[in-house]
């Protein structure tokens, strides 16, 4: 389960806390499944190593986004910003 914590921590560092928790839970589930399915252990550990290496080497490029952007591409922040701009515009004219 140490691998799940490492994957979750790296993912949370570069992609955010929500993505880190999801990655940690998915990794833990895969490791538990690998304990019972013969031949799956090597594939799971290879994926864990590949994901961790990709985050380590490409994480700075992945996380270099605009401030306020989220995993959904800024959709929630954009909608909230637009609604607040409309509300200020309406309140200012009244």
Buried (B, 14 or more C-beta within 10 A) or exposed (E): EEBBEBBBBBBBBBBBEEBBEBBBEBBBEBBEEBEEEEEBBEEBBEEBEEBBEEBEEEBEEEEEEEEEEEEEEBEEBBEEEEEEEEEEEEEEEE
